[in-house]
Amino acid sequence: MMIRKYAALLLLILCSVFSSSFTAKQDKPVQKQALRKIIIDAGHGGADFGASGRFSHEKDIALAVALKLEQMIHDEIPDVETYMTRRTDVFDPVTEKAKIANREKGDLFVCIHVNEGGGAIKHSEFIGYKEVTKYRGKGKKKKAYTAKVKEYRYWTTPNPAKGTETFIYGVDKSNAAKAALSANEDMYLDSVSAKELKDFNPNDPAKMMIINMKTQTYFSRSANLALTIEEEFQKVGRISREAKQRQKGIWVLQAVAMPAVLVETGFISNPEEEDYLNSEQGQKEICEVLVKSLKRYKYSLEKQMSNVSGASGLRK
């Protein structure tokens, strides 16, 4: 009986997660919106400047891009809601940002950042020999003599690193992602009745199966979006340093119970890129790339849901 209970409950939850809902009055299925809300996070803020260039800081660029992205989403994808983790120059720790994203029940977390390639590059060049005075011996026996030593010219140039990178959390962080999903189960089990959720023990194998499936789904969606973003950056002529998994340093990506990406929009340590990142045209282009990527991501989700709905209809 217990096995049957788990099996029935698992089937009910799977239907609530992956299938379209049906109205009582219509024969046609009413499909749940694939992408309802995007959480936009402008990195750093307040006393946390992030990376710094010759004249600007990461926190300010990230906020400017995030605000433009919000407006562009409203204009071009009006059926998608957005929520900003910050709108002003304030600082919240990543733990708070994760709480905000989960509280707002986002379907996607997009984090805006600016990269830094490290300090200036040091150079040296051998330019010849010079004579210097040296001494040998001690006391009254100390005598001066001349010697030739190599002479070098030293200078520095700005770090040449440039381009975009889009990160998702590393596969070794899957347990942390599962923990986030477990702690925010109401975000994806919302169509299961309260009584069934109450009777659903957190340690039940059926629930763990659901969490594992959702973790894999969200990881796959994050990776697909990251690849799409970098592909769109390449289309507008930006250098792409590719979509990557981050093993450390981006804790918030595995702490939100939703697909998540972190976009490094350029290198503030490169003077050319710093000018681009601070320009209206540069920020507009970055947002256009992100909106095109989000449209492709949304279309992909809708197509998947449509296929599931169609398959469900055929089975009926």
VEXKOLNU-826631 format. One record per residue (C-alpha): x, y, z; residue in three letters. Coordinates in steps of 0.02 Angstrom, whole numbers, always signed. Last residue first. Example, Ala and Ser with C-alpha at 12.3 -4.5 7.8 and 13.67 -1.06 7.14 Angstrom:
BEGIN
[pt [+684 -53 +357] "SER"],
[pt [+615 -225 +390] "ALA"],
END
This chain:
BEGIN
[pt [-302 +525 -1190] "LYS"],
[pt [-125 +472 -1234] "ARG"],
[pt [-129 +587 -1384] "LEU"],
[pt [-174 +735 -1273] "GLY"],
[pt [-29 +701 -1157] "SER"],
[pt [+90 +695 -1305] "ALA"],
[pt [+23 +863 -1364] "GLY"],
[pt [+43 +940 -1192] "SER"],
[pt [+222 +876 -1179] "VAL"],
[pt [+261 +943 -1352] "ASN"],
[pt [+183 +1111 -1310] "SER"],
[pt [+283 +1119 -1149] "MET"],
[pt [+445 +1088 -1245] "GLN"],
[pt [+399 +1218 -1376] "LYS"],
[pt [+357 +1344 -1241] "GLU"],
[pt [+525 +1313 -1156] "LEU"],
[pt [+620 +1337 -1320] "SER"],
[pt [+523 +1496 -1360] "TYR"],
[pt [+567 +1566 -1189] "LYS"],
[pt [+752 +1529 -1213] "TYR"],
[pt [+752 +1606 -1386] "ARG"],
[pt [+667 +1761 -1318] "LYS"],
[pt [+788 +1766 -1173] "LEU"],
[pt [+936 +1760 -1293] "SER"],
[pt [+866 +1903 -1397] "LYS"],
[pt [+839 +2000 -1235] "VAL"],
[pt [+1018 +1968 -1178] "LEU"],
[pt [+1094 +2023 -1343] "VAL"],
[pt [+987 +2180 -1346] "GLU"],
[pt [+1040 +2216 -1167] "CYS"],
[pt [+1225 +2206 -1211] "ILE"],
[pt [+1197 +2316 -1364] "GLU"],
[pt [+1108 +2449 -1260] "LYS"],
[pt [+1249 +2448 -1133] "GLN"],
[pt [+1378 +2473 -1270] "GLY"],
[pt [+1277 +2609 -1356] "GLN"],
[pt [+1250 +2705 -1194] "GLU"],
[pt [+1436 +2696 -1156] "SER"],
[pt [+1508 +2638 -990] "ASN"],
[pt [+1540 +2458 -1045] "LEU"],
[pt [+1617 +2517 -1209] "TYR"],
[pt [+1738 +2637 -1124] "ASP"],
[pt [+1788 +2500 -1002] "GLU"],
[pt [+1811 +2380 -1148] "GLU"],
[pt [+1937 +2494 -1233] "GLU"],
[pt [+2026 +2527 -1068] "PRO"],
[pt [+2039 +2340 -1025] "ASN"],
[pt [+2025 +2315 -837] "SER"],
[pt [+1836 +2339 -850] "ILE"],
[pt [+1829 +2175 -945] "PHE"],
[pt [+1661 +2133 -1024] "GLY"],
[pt [+1480 +2080 -993] "THR"],
[pt [+1514 +1941 -868] "GLU"],
[pt [+1342 +1860 -868] "VAL"],
[pt [+1290 +1750 -722] "LEU"],
[pt [+1158 +1620 -761] "VAL"],
[pt [+1019 +1537 -662] "ALA"],
[pt [+883 +1406 -684] "PRO"],
[pt [+770 +1407 -530] "MET"],
[pt [+777 +1369 -344] "ALA"],
[pt [+913 +1496 -307] "VAL"],
[pt [+1061 +1441 -201] "ALA"],
[pt [+1161 +1359 -341] "GLN"],
[pt [+1187 +1522 -435] "LEU"],
[pt [+1208 +1624 -275] "VAL"],
[pt [+1373 +1541 -231] "TRP"],
[pt [+1468 +1616 -376] "ILE"],
[pt [+1649 +1608 -314] "GLY"],
[pt [+1682 +1424 -341] "LYS"],
[pt [+1668 +1287 -470] "GLN"],
[pt [+1603 +1398 -609] "ARG"],
[pt [+1539 +1306 -762] "GLN"],
[pt [+1571 +1398 -923] "LYS"],
[pt [+1489 +1476 -1074] "ALA"],
[pt [+1618 +1543 -1196] "GLU"],
[pt [+1758 +1672 -1193] "ARG"],
[pt [+1659 +1761 -1327] "SER"],
[pt [+1738 +1908 -1417] "ILE"],
[pt [+1599 +2028 -1466] "ARG"],
[pt [+1553 +2048 -1648] "GLY"],
[pt [+1364 +2062 -1637] "VAL"],
[pt [+1339 +1879 -1682] "LYS"],
[pt [+1470 +1826 -1555] "GLN"],
[pt [+1367 +1901 -1414] "PHE"],
[pt [+1217 +1802 -1476] "GLU"],
[pt [+1314 +1638 -1465] "GLU"],
[pt [+1373 +1683 -1290] "GLU"],
[pt [+1194 +1711 -1235] "ILE"],
[pt [+1133 +1549 -1316] "THR"],
[pt [+1268 +1446 -1230] "LEU"],
[pt [+1220 +1520 -1061] "ALA"],
[pt [+1036 +1488 -1097] "LEU"],
[pt [+1068 +1306 -1139] "ASN"],
[pt [+1175 +1282 -983] "ALA"],
[pt [+1044 +1358 -869] "SER"],
[pt [+908 +1251 -947] "ARG"],
[pt [+1011 +1093 -923] "SER"],
[pt [+1049 +1136 -742] "PHE"],
[pt [+865 +1174 -712] "TYR"],
[pt [+811 +1007 -784] "THR"],
[pt [+942 +908 -688] "GLN"],
[pt [+894 +991 -525] "THR"],
[pt [+709 +964 -564] "LYS"],
[pt [+736 +778 -592] "MET"],
[pt [+838 +759 -432] "ASN"],
[pt [+707 +854 -333] "ILE"],
[pt [+567 +745 -402] "ILE"],
[pt [+662 +585 -362] "MET"],
[pt [+697 +649 -187] "MET"],
[pt [+511 +675 -164] "LYS"],
[pt [+472 +497 -216] "ALA"],
[pt [+608 +427 -104] "PRO"],
[pt [+522 +504 +47] "ASP"],
[pt [+637 +605 +159] "ASN"],
[pt [+534 +764 +157] "PRO"],
[pt [+377 +665 +204] "ASN"],
[pt [+230 +706 +89] "PHE"],
[pt [+76 +700 +199] "ASP"],
[pt [+75 +889 +214] "LYS"],
[pt [+104 +907 +27] "LEU"],
[pt [-45 +794 -7] "GLU"],
[pt [-152 +894 +113] "LYS"],
[pt [-101 +1059 +34] "ALA"],
[pt [-153 +999 -138] "SER"],
[pt [-23 +983 -274] "VAL"],
[pt [-29 +1125 -400] "SER"],
[pt [+109 +1225 -314] "ASP"],
[pt [+239 +1087 -323] "LEU"],
[pt [+364 +1193 -420] "TYR"],
[pt [+389 +1348 -313] "MET"],
[pt [+315 +1263 -159] "ASP"],
[pt [+471 +1154 -151] "GLU"],
[pt [+579 +1299 -93] "ASN"],
[pt [+690 +1216 +38] "ALA"],
[pt [+704 +1056 -66] "SER"],
[pt [+751 +1157 -220] "LEU"],
[pt [+888 +1249 -126] "ALA"],
[pt [+953 +1085 -54] "ALA"],
[pt [+956 +1009 -228] "LYS"],
[pt [+1060 +1156 -289] "ALA"],
[pt [+1182 +1131 -146] "ALA"],
[pt [+1195 +946 -190] "ASN"],
[pt [+1224 +991 -372] "SER"],
[pt [+1374 +1101 -331] "LYS"],
[pt [+1500 +978 -407] "ASP"],
[pt [+1411 +1006 -573] "VAL"],
[pt [+1476 +1184 -574] "GLY"],
[pt [+1357 +1332 -565] "TYR"],
[pt [+1321 +1425 -725] "ILE"],
[pt [+1431 +1558 -802] "PHE"],
[pt [+1424 +1671 -953] "THR"],
[pt [+1584 +1749 -1018] "GLU"],
[pt [+1610 +1903 -1125] "THR"],
[pt [+1762 +1981 -1209] "GLY"],
[pt [+1926 +2063 -1164] "LYS"],
[pt [+2092 +2028 -1079] "ALA"],
[pt [+2226 +2152 -1135] "PRO"],
[pt [+2284 +2200 -959] "ASN"],
[pt [+2344 +2380 -969] "PRO"],
[pt [+2528 +2406 -1010] "THR"],
[pt [+2678 +2419 -893] "THR"],
[pt [+2857 +2480 -910] "TRP"],
[pt [+3036 +2429 -867] "TYR"],
[pt [+3199 +2464 -959] "ARG"],
[pt [+3344 +2352 -915] "TYR"],
[pt [+3531 +2372 -880] "GLU"],
[pt [+3654 +2229 -868] "LYS"],
[pt [+3805 +2257 -757] "VAL"],
[pt [+3984 +2311 -797] "LYS"],
[pt [+4105 +2326 -653] "ALA"],
[pt [+4212 +2463 -578] "THR"],
[pt [+4328 +2443 -428] "TYR"],
[pt [+4339 +2514 -253] "ALA"],
[pt [+4454 +2445 -121] "LYS"],
[pt [+4428 +2393 +61] "LYS"],
[pt [+4593 +2336 +136] "LYS"],
[pt [+4588 +2470 +271] "LYS"],
[pt [+4422 +2401 +332] "GLY"],
[pt [+4350 +2262 +227] "LYS"],
[pt [+4380 +2188 +55] "GLY"],
[pt [+4292 +2220 -109] "ARG"],
[pt [+4193 +2368 -167] "TYR"],
[pt [+4082 +2406 -316] "LYS"],
[pt [+4062 +2555 -430] "THR"],
[pt [+3943 +2535 -576] "VAL"],
[pt [+3970 +2534 -763] "GLU"],
[pt [+3820 +2509 -876] "LYS"],
[pt [+3773 +2372 -996] "TYR"],
[pt [+3640 +2361 -1131] "GLY"],
[pt [+3455 +2394 -1160] "ILE"],
[pt [+3376 +2232 -1099] "PHE"],
[pt [+3187 +2253 -1104] "GLU"],
[pt [+3058 +2227 -966] "SER"],
[pt [+2869 +2216 -964] "HIS"],
[pt [+2737 +2212 -827] "LYS"],
[pt [+2554 +2182 -873] "ILE"],
[pt [+2432 +2290 -774] "ALA"],
[pt [+2328 +2208 -641] "GLY"],
[pt [+2199 +2069 -657] "GLY"],
[pt [+2083 +2031 -801] "GLY"],
[pt [+1926 +2100 -721] "GLU"],
[pt [+1749 +2054 -771] "ASN"],
[pt [+1586 +2150 -757] "VAL"],
[pt [+1428 +2073 -684] "HIS"],
[pt [+1242 +2050 -719] "ILE"],
[pt [+1149 +1904 -636] "CYS"],
[pt [+999 +1828 -724] "VAL"],
[pt [+888 +1714 -618] "PHE"],
[pt [+746 +1623 -705] "LEU"],
[pt [+572 +1560 -658] "ASP"],
[pt [+562 +1676 -508] "GLY"],
[pt [+462 +1635 -353] "LYS"],
[pt [+480 +1808 -274] "GLU"],
[pt [+534 +1729 -110] "ARG"],
[pt [+661 +1622 -202] "ASN"],
[pt [+741 +1771 -287] "ALA"],
[pt [+739 +1876 -128] "ILE"],
[pt [+814 +1735 -23] "LYS"],
[pt [+953 +1712 -152] "ALA"],
[pt [+989 +1898 -147] "LYS"],
[pt [+997 +1892 +42] "GLU"],
[pt [+1126 +1753 +40] "THR"],
[pt [+1221 +1848 -94] "VAL"],
[pt [+1248 +1990 +28] "PRO"],
[pt [+1148 +2149 -4] "ASP"],
[pt [+1231 +2314 -47] "PHE"],
[pt [+1146 +2472 -104] "VAL"],
[pt [+1175 +2589 -252] "ASP"],
[pt [+996 +2589 -314] "THR"],
[pt [+875 +2475 -405] "ARG"],
[pt [+919 +2312 -317] "ARG"],
[pt [+862 +2130 -327] "THR"],
[pt [+757 +2182 -477] "MET"],
[pt [+598 +2086 -520] "TYR"],
[pt [+535 +2058 -696] "THR"],
[pt [+369 +1999 -766] "GLU"],
[pt [+357 +1915 -936] "VAL"],
[pt [+203 +1946 -1044] "ASP"],
[pt [+279 +2109 -1108] "PRO"],
[pt [+429 +2026 -1194] "ILE"],
[pt [+491 +2170 -1303] "GLU"],
[pt [+450 +2327 -1203] "ASP"],
[pt [+451 +2254 -1027] "HIS"],
[pt [+608 +2155 -1070] "ILE"],
[pt [+690 +2314 -1134] "MET"],
[pt [+647 +2407 -974] "GLN"],
[pt [+721 +2272 -862] "GLU"],
[pt [+877 +2260 -971] "LEU"],
[pt [+905 +2448 -958] "LYS"],
[pt [+895 +2436 -768] "LEU"],
[pt [+1014 +2288 -765] "ALA"],
[pt [+1140 +2374 -879] "VAL"],
[pt [+1147 +2529 -769] "ALA"],
[pt [+1157 +2423 -611] "LEU"],
[pt [+1301 +2317 -677] "ALA"],
[pt [+1395 +2471 -737] "ILE"],
[pt [+1381 +2553 -567] "ASP"],
[pt [+1434 +2400 -465] "LYS"],
[pt [+1580 +2364 -583] "GLU"],
[pt [+1665 +2529 -548] "HIS"],
[pt [+1723 +2671 -661] "SER"],
[pt [+1867 +2788 -700] "PHE"],
[pt [+2024 +2688 -738] "ARG"],
[pt [+1943 +2520 -702] "GLY"],
[pt [+1871 +2442 -545] "SER"],
[pt [+1803 +2268 -507] "ALA"],
[pt [+1671 +2250 -371] "GLY"],
[pt [+1628 +2411 -282] "PHE"],
[pt [+1559 +2330 -124] "ASP"],
[pt [+1526 +2482 -15] "ALA"],
[pt [+1356 +2502 -97] "GLY"],
[pt [+1330 +2381 -240] "GLY"],
[pt [+1389 +2208 -301] "HIS"],
[pt [+1305 +2126 -452] "GLY"],
[pt [+1144 +2188 -530] "ALA"],
[pt [+1022 +2044 -509] "ASP"],
[pt [+874 +2023 -626] "ILE"],
[pt [+742 +1897 -570] "ILE"],
[pt [+639 +1843 -719] "ILE"],
[pt [+454 +1801 -700] "LYS"],
[pt [+326 +1708 -804] "ARG"],
[pt [+425 +1595 -921] "LEU"],
[pt [+333 +1439 -980] "ALA"],
[pt [+158 +1506 -958] "GLN"],
[pt [+43 +1362 -908] "LYS"],
[pt [-49 +1287 -1056] "GLN"],
[pt [-238 +1283 -1055] "VAL"],
[pt [-286 +1117 -1134] "PRO"],
[pt [-431 +1114 -1260] "LYS"],
[pt [-587 +1016 -1209] "ASP"],
[pt [-655 +1165 -1115] "GLN"],
[pt [-769 +1189 -965] "LYS"],
[pt [-670 +1094 -832] "ALA"],
[pt [-506 +1177 -882] "THR"],
[pt [-351 +1076 -914] "PHE"],
[pt [-177 +1106 -844] "SER"],
[pt [-25 +1074 -950] "SER"],
[pt [+94 +936 -900] "SER"],
[pt [+272 +938 -832] "PHE"],
[pt [+263 +993 -652] "VAL"],
[pt [+83 +954 -603] "SER"],
[pt [+84 +791 -699] "CYS"],
[pt [+245 +740 -616] "LEU"],
[pt [+169 +783 -448] "ILE"],
[pt [+17 +672 -477] "LEU"],
[pt [+123 +528 -541] "LEU"],
[pt [+236 +541 -389] "LEU"],
[pt [+86 +540 -273] "LEU"],
[pt [+15 +385 -355] "ALA"],
[pt [+182 +295 -348] "ALA"],
[pt [+213 +344 -168] "TYR"],
[pt [+40 +284 -115] "LYS"],
[pt [+60 +123 -214] "ARG"],
[pt [+225 +88 -125] "ILE"],
[pt [+142 +119 +44] "MET"],
[pt [+0 +0 +0] "MET"],
END
